Amino acid sequence: MGCSGCRVRFNFGKVLSKVSVFFTMVLIFTYFFYCLTGLCDSAPRTLYSQRASDGNNDISDDGRRVMEDLRLYADAQIPGNRSAPADAQQVDADDQLPHHELDNNGIPVANTFGTKRFPQAIIIGVKKGGTRALLEFLRIHPDVRAFGAEPHFFDRFYERGLEWYRNLMPRTLDGQITMEKTPSYFVTKEAPGRVCTMNCQTKLIVVVRDPVTRAVSDYTQTLSKNPGLPSFQSLALKNSSSGLVDTAWSAVRIGLYAKHLENWLQYFPLSHFLFVSGERLVSDPAGEMGRVQDFLGLKRVISDKHFYFNQTKGFPCLKKPEGSNRPRCLGKSKGRPHPQIPTEVLLRLREFYRPFNRHFYQMSGQDFGWD
Ligand SMILES: Nc1ncnc2c1ncn2[C@@H]1O[C@H](COP(=O)(O)OS(=O)(=O)O)[C@@H](OP(=O)(O)O)[C@H]1O
């Protein structure tokens, strides 16, 4: 009797351990199943691990993947399912991929923590100034979250409304800054009034670069997409004998910084602007990032230790960001070789820009040393 009681207890114990092993296995399989279907992505992750998954060695150089990601993204975001292929073709690959919204397999990541806010700071220009480098450097900062592509809200998509714009933004936690960059805002007449309608306290960052080099860089980008483009000199000068500069050509007009700044100053006081030197962003990225962090009221987290000079690229690149074991340089469309332009054309342009540059130095209170 006593022994059969023991057997019953013994069997009961065996059954219990088998049942618990079975349930543990079920739990493990369920977890793996959820992870394989991507549902684990919505679990909380630290900001650094999110950045680690952004971390390509060469940011978004795979054009086809970028275009596909952009198409998926645009289809998901834009009301009426309209995608934005026209815009996608006009900007560099680096400026198209919303890095934050994709994991390292290119799968959209659903982050349900935090709040989508309007940007408190925008990089408004200038085209080819070094805006992508600045944004990518800023994203190392744990208190900065940025929309990866160029939203072009205040110039091209304003009619889609402020809620559409806010929805594009990544979620932020209290104390984090939301940012975006669209370099064409600086030269868009309506942009200052529209940004002010959103928030007149918005901080505005302008990366400026020697307007002559900027014009050549702009031309290089267009040439890369349209190899049949006429020569730089034939576009920059009305005719070679008069040497008159053609200000109707956008590559020239964008470099008239004083003129564009005047338009912005009708809506924002000078104290709302930070002018970043595109040249110093290359020669001393940590120094320039120190100024940017101060302007944004951020703790100085980004420093020398985040950069190294990549000899092959000829530009500063990011050392491994936390959580990633690979360094990061910008893609091939950033820092590419420029075609040879006749010296007399460059000199003529330099002479043309001189009074505008001087005026800009006075307005901004900074001498950028381009003359
Ligand atoms: N770290 C680093 N790596 C690569 N490139 C760098 C970097 N810092 C600044 N730059 C300069 O950025 C120029 C491109 O400027 P933008 O990013 O503003 O271009 S764009 O308007 O968004 O198309 C790009 O212009 P090009 O040299 O003509 O390609 C670079 O000179």
The ligand as an ORCA input file, in Angstrom:
! r2SCAN-3c Opt
* xyz 0 1
  N      32.753     63.425    -43.945
  C      32.392     63.668    -45.186
  N      32.331     62.677    -46.107
  C      31.950     62.943    -47.386
  N      31.617     64.158    -47.827
  C      31.661     65.173    -46.950
  C      32.049     64.983    -45.616
  N      32.018     66.176    -44.981
  C      31.637     67.069    -45.883
  N      31.424     66.473    -47.067
  C      31.004     67.179    -48.262
  O      29.603     67.065    -48.396
  C      29.321     67.383    -49.744
  C      27.903     66.981    -50.073
  O      27.084     67.895    -49.401
  P      25.599     67.578    -48.994
  O      25.540     66.349    -48.154
  O      25.048     68.803    -48.369
  O      24.938     67.302    -50.400
  S      23.377     67.313    -50.741
  O      22.963     68.700    -50.911
  O      22.661     66.659    -49.654
  O      23.300     66.566    -52.020
  C      30.380     66.650    -50.518
  O      30.576     67.324    -51.723
  P      31.482     66.721    -52.912
  O      32.886     66.705    -52.395
  O      31.323     67.657    -54.037
  O      30.954     65.355    -53.211
  C      31.581     66.677    -49.581
  O      32.591     67.564    -49.972
*
